């Protein structure tokens, strides 16, 4: 048995004697896959790595999601949560962080956890938990795949409309020592994962069918050309002499270069006048051949913001204190969050790590802070301009639009001003397209609701010690960075300009997006 951690009750003090009463709780059980093999290969090294993961990832993630670590077991852990939502979020964070940690390691040396989550009635004692609620979580963990989170039907029913992720039903499973079958689901952090998996299978079939038809068509064409003496030679001569002026000469013409869609906003006059520069230079992927046209670079529409002084924060939440005065220098910021189309041009240039799913004019989502930095660097390199993420103070200054009220439009919630869960519109399964709501006094759209927006700053739980010049706060623990705006999945408390939150730097989450800033 590994080291034992005391479970902390709501008042942080366990009872001095006797067992705690039964309670309904969400239980996480984690276990390292192939632990015996890893220990046999490198006992001391594996032990040190496991303890480091527990100290640096598992314990902080549990605390951050308002849970308590009951105990570690050498090759695993058990944690307890009041909230099923937070239990699943914690599990996703742990697994996705481990993916990053394992990326550079040989497969046979990777430490991968299987995680099972269940909601059930348990008996809680100071150093352990008991009952079928724990047993079911343990059995679910036992059938989970390495690197995956499996949950029970009881958890699924509690979180299915509250956690933005996908689920794959694995049906009812008979598990050891549990009388009734347990319904089990695999958690897919990306809600589109199931659809994309299905789509890949369909695309493969379409691709094979296309190859078959192409071969048949080529055979027919060759037969017809062969019927006329000299025709094949003439056709070959045309192809050799002038391929550009005779597209019919090639059975497989190259598609034309992708053009900019007319609906995407172009740079505003105000932004252009404040930051004069030559036209954007196209960036070309290193994987492109010399004969292909370079992919054009689309710059987000920017709005120039005049500098000024304002009070950052509020007294509505401890993380927004203390309220303090900040002086902001002139800068420009995106009129809208970065869109799917803008992001995918970066992905096509091999400068951004994945291709986004969704409509071109929707805000890109499911990006990590590191992803957002990749896009800003892509723009900066392609245009030779100082594109970056805004600082936290710059973002709030721009979001307020010169106001100091609870929302930029006043102190009371009004419909049609922001995209959030209780902002006056029916709940949506995805964010509205950019610019769907009224702009603030600075002419900026979606500075509240829509998607959460990454900024440059590292996460600090309060403003104590924050810079007074609106520069990014980059000191301290930068394993998490700041998010602003709230999303379409949050309630109206999150769309306040002063609202702030933090999230793991390298973890993608389906409601997270961003917009860029530009120094003069």
BADREN-752692 format. One line per 3 residues: number of its first residue (from 1); their letters; for each residue x, y, z of C-alpha. Coordinates in steps of 0.02 Angstrom, whole numbers, padded with zeros to 5 digits. Layout:
BEGIN
NUM = A = X/Y/Z ~ ...
***
This chain:
BEGIN
1 = XXX = 00000/00000/00000 ~ 00067/00172/-00047 ~ 00063/00328/00059
4 = XXX = -00106/00370/00138 ~ -00182/00543/00122 ~ -00315/00601/00242
7 = XXX = -00482/00641/00165 ~ -00537/00816/00209 ~ -00721/00849/00241
10 = XXX = -00808/01013/00203 ~ -00736/01097/00358 ~ -00563/01022/00325
13 = XXX = -00568/00928/00492 ~ -00603/00740/00501 ~ -00701/00677/00650
16 = XXX = -00597/00626/00799 ~ -00680/00456/00817 ~ -00797/00337/00727
19 = XXX = -00835/00326/00541 ~ -00909/00472/00447 ~ -01090/00447/00390
22 = XXX = -01137/00387/00218 ~ -01143/00515/00079 ~ -01171/00525/-00108
25 = XXX = -01007/00564/-00196 ~ -00918/00555/-00362 ~ -00769/00438/-00351
28 = XXX = -00617/00437/-00465 ~ -00508/00281/-00468 ~ -00347/00290/-00567
31 = XXX = -00222/00151/-00602 ~ -00061/00144/-00703 ~ -00067/00027/-00852
34 = XXX = 00078/-00100/-00862 ~ 00144/-00042/-00692 ~ 00229/-00209/-00654
37 = XXX = 00322/-00206/-00820 ~ 00380/-00027/-00791 ~ 00441/-00069/-00615
40 = XXX = 00533/-00223/-00675 ~ 00622/-00122/-00810 ~ 00670/00025/-00697
43 = XXX = 00607/00013/-00519 ~ 00686/00169/-00445 ~ 00659/00277/-00599
46 = XXX = 00476/00225/-00615 ~ 00444/00259/-00430 ~ 00519/00434/-00443
49 = XXX = 00419/00474/-00600 ~ 00255/00412/-00524 ~ 00282/00517/-00367
52 = XXX = 00322/00669/-00473 ~ 00161/00647/-00573 ~ 00062/00630/-00412
55 = XXX = 00143/00786/-00339 ~ 00144/00897/-00494 ~ -00014/00842/-00586
58 = XXX = -00135/00729/-00496 ~ -00144/00813/-00325 ~ -00151/00993/-00392
61 = XXX = -00284/00945/-00521 ~ -00393/00865/-00387 ~ -00379/01018/-00275
64 = XXX = -00409/01138/-00421 ~ -00571/01045/-00460 ~ -00631/01051/-00279
67 = XXX = -00599/00868/-00239 ~ -00497/00776/-00108 ~ -00366/00642/-00130
70 = XXX = -00417/00497/-00018 ~ -00260/00393/-00043 ~ -00126/00338/-00163
73 = XXX = -00092/00152/-00188 ~ 00081/00145/-00266 ~ 00013/00117/-00441
76 = XXX = -00145/00221/-00427 ~ -00254/00340/-00327 ~ -00431/00367/-00264
79 = XXX = -00511/00539/-00254 ~ -00683/00598/-00198 ~ -00786/00745/-00262
82 = XXX = -00951/00825/-00216 ~ -00979/00869/-00399 ~ -00985/00739/-00540
85 = XXX = -00948/00881/-00663 ~ -00786/00927/-00574 ~ -00736/00744/-00558
88 = XXX = -00748/00718/-00746 ~ -00663/00883/-00785 ~ -00520/00835/-00668
91 = XXX = -00503/00666/-00754 ~ -00494/00747/-00926 ~ -00361/00870/-00868
94 = XXX = -00254/00731/-00795 ~ -00263/00624/-00951 ~ -00230/00766/-01073
97 = XXX = -00082/00829/-00972 ~ -00010/00654/-00971 ~ -00022/00650/-01161
100 = XXX = 00092/00802/-01165 ~ 00212/00727/-01040 ~ 00224/00564/-01137
103 = XXX = 00240/00639/-01311 ~ 00430/00635/-01316 ~ 00450/00466/-01229
106 = XXX = 00464/00294/-01309 ~ 00298/00203/-01298 ~ 00365/00065/-01186
109 = XXX = 00420/00191/-01052 ~ 00263/00296/-01045 ~ 00163/00308/-00884
112 = XXX = -00020/00298/-00935 ~ -00169/00294/-00817 ~ -00336/00210/-00837
115 = XXX = -00471/00311/-00750 ~ -00646/00258/-00695 ~ -00775/00377/-00622
118 = XXX = -00936/00330/-00532 ~ -01071/00416/-00431 ~ -01131/00317/-00281
121 = XXX = -01167/00302/-00097 ~ -01006/00281/00002 ~ -00945/00268/00181
124 = XXX = -00807/00395/00211 ~ -00675/00371/00346 ~ -00526/00482/00381
127 = XXX = -00407/00381/00272 ~ -00518/00281/00154 ~ -00688/00262/00071
130 = XXX = -00794/00106/00058 ~ -00950/00041/-00027 ~ -01017/-00010/-00196
133 = XXX = -00991/00169/-00259 ~ -00804/00141/-00245 ~ -00811/-00040/-00304
136 = XXX = -00900/00008/-00465 ~ -00776/00148/-00500 ~ -00635/00022/-00476
139 = XXX = -00715/-00104/-00595 ~ -00744/00031/-00727 ~ -00563/00084/-00712
142 = XXX = -00514/-00098/-00738 ~ -00597/-00106/-00909 ~ -00540/00068/-00963
145 = XXX = -00409/00088/-01097 ~ -00240/00167/-01054 ~ -00254/00356/-01070
148 = XXX = -00445/00352/-01067 ~ -00582/00405/-00947 ~ -00729/00284/-00927
151 = XXX = -00883/00338/-00828 ~ -01037/00251/-00762 ~ -01213/00286/-00822
154 = XXX = -01247/00372/-00655 ~ -01109/00498/-00691 ~ -01165/00518/-00872
157 = XXX = -01342/00565/-00823 ~ -01274/00702/-00710 ~ -01150/00780/-00833
160 = XXX = -01217/00748/-01009 ~ -01280/00927/-01031 ~ -01150/01011/-00920
163 = XXX = -00978/00956/-00979 ~ -00932/01005/-01156 ~ -00865/00841/-01222
166 = XXX = -00919/00687/-01318 ~ -00970/00517/-01254 ~ -00963/00345/-01331
169 = XXX = -01084/00220/-01257 ~ -01003/00052/-01223 ~ -01167/-00027/-01168
172 = XXX = -01205/-00125/-01010 ~ -01056/-00216/-00936 ~ -01058/-00357/-00809
175 = XXX = -00922/-00319/-00683 ~ -00850/-00427/-00546 ~ -00944/-00437/-00380
178 = XXX = -01079/-00314/-00437 ~ -01251/-00393/-00457 ~ -01326/-00280/-00591
181 = XXX = -01242/-00236/-00756 ~ -01163/-00062/-00760 ~ -01189/00055/-00906
184 = XXX = -01019/00122/-00961 ~ -00969/00271/-01070 ~ -00802/00324/-01140
187 = XXX = -00770/00512/-01122 ~ -00711/00600/-01280 ~ -00639/00772/-01234
190 = XXX = -00681/00836/-01409 ~ -00869/00831/-01437 ~ -00843/00803/-01625
193 = XXX = -00729/00652/-01601 ~ -00864/00521/-01632 ~ -00923/00609/-01790
196 = XXX = -00747/00629/-01854 ~ -00708/00445/-01823 ~ -00862/00397/-01920
199 = XXX = -00818/00525/-02053 ~ -00643/00455/-02076 ~ -00715/00284/-02112
202 = XXX = -00838/00358/-02238 ~ -00703/00464/-02318 ~ -00592/00311/-02339
205 = XXX = -00730/00220/-02434 ~ -00761/00373/-02543 ~ -00575/00386/-02578
208 = XXX = -00562/00204/-02632 ~ -00716/00222/-02741 ~ -00642/00378/-02820
211 = XXX = -00480/00287/-02862 ~ -00577/00145/-02942 ~ -00680/00262/-03050
214 = XXX = -00524/00361/-03099 ~ -00435/00203/-03158 ~ -00588/00150/-03260
217 = XXX = -00604/00324/-03337 ~ -00419/00327/-03382 ~ -00434/00158/-03467
220 = XXX = -00584/00215/-03571 ~ -00494/00377/-03619 ~ -00338/00284/-03674
223 = XXX = -00442/00164/-03779 ~ -00532/00308/-03867 ~ -00370/00402/-03903
226 = XXX = -00287/00245/-03969 ~ -00421/00227/-04104 ~ -00355/00380/-04199
229 = XXX = -00178/00356/-04270 ~ -00055/00483/-04201 ~ -00183/00555/-04082
232 = XXX = -00094/00496/-03927 ~ 00070/00571/-03983 ~ -00015/00737/-04024
235 = XXX = -00096/00741/-03854 ~ 00070/00706/-03769 ~ 00150/00847/-03870
238 = XXX = 00017/00970/-03814 ~ 00043/00919/-03634 ~ 00230/00943/-03649
241 = XXX = 00226/01109/-03740 ~ 00092/01202/-03644 ~ 00023/01123/-03487
244 = XXX = -00039/01290/-03420 ~ -00146/01330/-03572 ~ -00218/01156/-03598
247 = XXX = -00300/01092/-03438 ~ -00386/00955/-03535 ~ -00217/00880/-03574
250 = XXX = -00196/00817/-03396 ~ -00317/00688/-03325 ~ -00282/00756/-03149
253 = XXX = -00277/00948/-03150 ~ -00217/01032/-02990 ~ -00355/01124/-02895
256 = XXX = -00345/01314/-02902 ~ -00269/01405/-02753 ~ -00392/01433/-02610
259 = XXX = -00464/01608/-02616 ~ -00519/01717/-02473 ~ -00704/01697/-02432
262 = XXX = -00798/01863/-02456 ~ -00890/01853/-02290 ~ -00733/01860/-02182
265 = XXX = -00702/02037/-02114 ~ -00557/02133/-02189 ~ -00441/02251/-02092
268 = XXX = -00533/02407/-02037 ~ -00477/02582/-02090 ~ -00448/02629/-01909
271 = XXX = -00329/02485/-01881 ~ -00240/02516/-02045 ~ -00215/02701/-02008
274 = XXX = -00144/02666/-01836 ~ -00024/02532/-01896 ~ 00032/02570/-02075
277 = XXX = 00122/02425/-02154 ~ 00143/02342/-02322 ~ 00017/02214/-02383
280 = XXX = 00027/02045/-02295 ~ 00160/01931/-02365 ~ 00100/01755/-02406
283 = XXX = 00173/01614/-02304 ~ 00209/01448/-02387 ~ 00215/01279/-02305
286 = XXX = 00382/01191/-02316 ~ 00286/01040/-02380 ~ 00222/01132/-02534
289 = XXX = 00307/01102/-02700 ~ 00378/01247/-02799 ~ 00241/01231/-02930
292 = XXX = 00098/01263/-02807 ~ 00036/01436/-02765 ~ 00071/01496/-02588
295 = XXX = -00075/01500/-02466 ~ -00132/01680/-02439 ~ -00125/01752/-02264
298 = XXX = -00285/01827/-02198 ~ -00259/01955/-02060 ~ -00398/01973/-01931
301 = XXX = -00492/02137/-01935 ~ -00414/02248/-01802 ~ -00479/02397/-01705
304 = XXX = -00360/02532/-01642 ~ -00381/02567/-01455 ~ -00323/02733/-01384
307 = XXX = -00226/02722/-01223 ~ -00293/02777/-01055 ~ -00308/02740/-00871
310 = XXX = -00444/02636/-00786 ~ -00484/02532/-00632 ~ -00453/02345/-00660
313 = XXX = -00557/02217/-00567 ~ -00710/02220/-00455 ~ -00768/02167/-00283
316 = XXX = -00889/02037/-00353 ~ -00765/01893/-00336 ~ -00605/01865/-00234
319 = XXX = -00505/01831/-00393 ~ -00548/02006/-00456 ~ -00473/02095/-00306
322 = XXX = -00395/02211/-00263 ~ -00467/02340/-00383 ~ -00317/02439/-00446
325 = XXX = -00277/02577/-00569 ~ -00186/02532/-00730 ~ -00119/02639/-00871
328 = XXX = -00139/02565/-01046 ~ -00035/02614/-01197 ~ -00116/02623/-01370
331 = XXX = -00134/02455/-01457 ~ -00248/02365/-01579 ~ -00356/02213/-01543
334 = XXX = -00458/02095/-01651 ~ -00634/02155/-01689 ~ -00690/01975/-01672
337 = XXX = -00618/01816/-01596 ~ -00511/01719/-01720 ~ -00624/01620/-01835
340 = XXX = -00619/01440/-01895 ~ -00572/01500/-02070 ~ -00428/01608/-02006
343 = XXX = -00364/01467/-01897 ~ -00374/01338/-02035 ~ -00267/01445/-02150
346 = XXX = -00134/01434/-02015 ~ -00161/01245/-02006 ~ -00147/01232/-02196
349 = XXX = 00021/01322/-02185 ~ 00077/01189/-02058 ~ 00099/01325/-01927
352 = XXX = -00048/01275/-01816 ~ -00067/01104/-01741 ~ -00238/01045/-01800
355 = XXX = -00379/01079/-01922 ~ -00531/01155/-01837 ~ -00707/01090/-01864
358 = XXX = -00854/01208/-01890 ~ -00919/01347/-02002 ~ -00792/01470/-02070
361 = XXX = -00869/01620/-01980 ~ -00883/01534/-01811 ~ -00752/01571/-01678
364 = XXX = -00619/01437/-01671 ~ -00631/01336/-01510 ~ -00549/01190/-01421
367 = XXX = -00380/01278/-01425 ~ -00252/01281/-01286 ~ -00150/01435/-01237
370 = XXX = -00003/01356/-01328 ~ -00110/01338/-01486 ~ -00158/01522/-01477
373 = XXX = 00026/01568/-01466 ~ 00061/01467/-01623 ~ -00069/01567/-01719
376 = XXX = -00002/01735/-01659 ~ 00175/01682/-01706 ~ 00113/01628/-01879
379 = XXX = 00035/01799/-01910 ~ 00187/01890/-01845 ~ 00306/01790/-01955
382 = XXX = 00198/01804/-02110 ~ 00160/01990/-02097 ~ 00315/02054/-02005
385 = XXX = 00198/02138/-01880 ~ 00196/02121/-01691 ~ 00044/02007/-01674
388 = XXX = 00022/01931/-01500 ~ -00109/01889/-01370 ~ -00176/02039/-01273
391 = XXX = -00127/02060/-01092 ~ -00262/02034/-00961 ~ -00271/02221/-00925
394 = XXX = -00280/02265/-01110 ~ -00421/02140/-01135 ~ -00524/02211/-00991
397 = XXX = -00491/02391/-01047 ~ -00552/02347/-01222 ~ -00700/02246/-01157
400 = XXX = -00763/02388/-01047 ~ -00763/02509/-01194 ~ -00736/02658/-01080
403 = XXX = -00870/02606/-00952 ~ -00856/02553/-00771 ~ -01026/02467/-00753
406 = XXX = -01056/02282/-00718 ~ -01076/02248/-00905 ~ -01019/02368/-01041
409 = XXX = -01201/02412/-01077 ~ -01252/02442/-00895 ~ -01279/02356/-00728
412 = XXX = -01424/02245/-00781 ~ -01425/02100/-00903 ~ -01506/02139/-01071
415 = XXX = -01552/02016/-01210 ~ -01458/02023/-01374 ~ -01296/02087/-01299
418 = XXX = -01195/01928/-01272 ~ -01199/01741/-01307 ~ -01215/01646/-01143
421 = XXX = -01328/01517/-01062 ~ -01449/01642/-00983 ~ -01419/01795/-01092
424 = XXX = -01593/01791/-01169 ~ -01574/01663/-01307 ~ -01610/01478/-01310
427 = XXX = -01466/01367/-01255 ~ -01356/01324/-01404 ~ -01243/01176/-01439
430 = XXX = -01109/01288/-01514 ~ -01061/01473/-01512 ~ -01146/01593/-01632
433 = XXX = -01047/01658/-01779 ~ -00934/01805/-01739 ~ -01020/01974/-01739
436 = XXX = -01193/01904/-01700 ~ -01215/02024/-01553 ~ -01201/02213/-01538
439 = XXX = -01026/02288/-01525 ~ -00968/02379/-01371 ~ -00926/02567/-01375
442 = XXX = -00753/02528/-01447 ~ -00832/02432/-01592 ~ -00779/02260/-01528
445 = XXX = -00892/02108/-01540 ~ -00906/01960/-01422 ~ -00805/02033/-01278
448 = XXX = -00913/01929/-01162 ~ -00994/01762/-01205 ~ -00963/01663/-01365
451 = XXX = -00798/01579/-01323 ~ -00680/01597/-01175 ~ -00529/01696/-01233
454 = XXX = -00348/01664/-01190 ~ -00238/01811/-01142 ~ -00050/01822/-01119
457 = XXX = -00042/01821/-00928 ~ 00000/01676/-00814 ~ -00140/01635/-00692
460 = XXX = -00136/01714/-00519 ~ -00280/01689/-00397 ~ -00288/01875/-00355
463 = XXX = -00220/02039/-00422 ~ -00102/02060/-00275 ~ 00064/02112/-00353
466 = XXX = -00005/02134/-00530 ~ 00087/02255/-00649 ~ 00021/02434/-00653
469 = XXX = 00068/02467/-00835 ~ -00052/02342/-00919 ~ 00092/02228/-00969
472 = XXX = 00067/02040/-00961 ~ 00098/01962/-00791 ~ 00220/01826/-00839
475 = XXX = 00302/01785/-00673 ~ 00257/01644/-00554 ~ 00187/01474/-00597
478 = XXX = 00140/01477/-00781 ~ 00069/01301/-00790 ~ -00099/01390/-00808
481 = XXX = -00146/01548/-00902 ~ -00289/01672/-00892 ~ -00454/01657/-00985
484 = XXX = -00576/01800/-01009 ~ -00752/01827/-01079 ~ -00847/01670/-01026
487 = XXX = -00927/01559/-01157 ~ -01096/01512/-01229 ~ -01100/01371/-01100
490 = XXX = -01079/01488/-00950 ~ -01207/01597/-00862 ~ -01209/01787/-00864
493 = XXX = -01090/01805/-00717 ~ -00950/01754/-00834 ~ -00983/01887/-00967
496 = XXX = -00940/02031/-00850 ~ -00783/02123/-00913 ~ -00700/02096/-00743
499 = XXX = -00728/01908/-00739 ~ -00569/01805/-00747 ~ -00524/01622/-00740
502 = XXX = -00373/01511/-00766 ~ -00344/01346/-00855 ~ -00201/01228/-00893
505 = XXX = -00082/01302/-01021 ~ -00066/01151/-01136 ~ -00241/01078/-01120
508 = XXX = -00373/01104/-01255 ~ -00552/01129/-01198 ~ -00704/01143/-01313
511 = XXX = -00760/01318/-01255 ~ -00588/01400/-01264 ~ -00542/01521/-01405
514 = XXX = -00447/01685/-01420 ~ -00421/01848/-01512 ~ -00257/01933/-01557
517 = XXX = -00182/02102/-01517 ~ -00058/02209/-01613 ~ 00071/02328/-01544
520 = X = 00093/02494/-01637
***
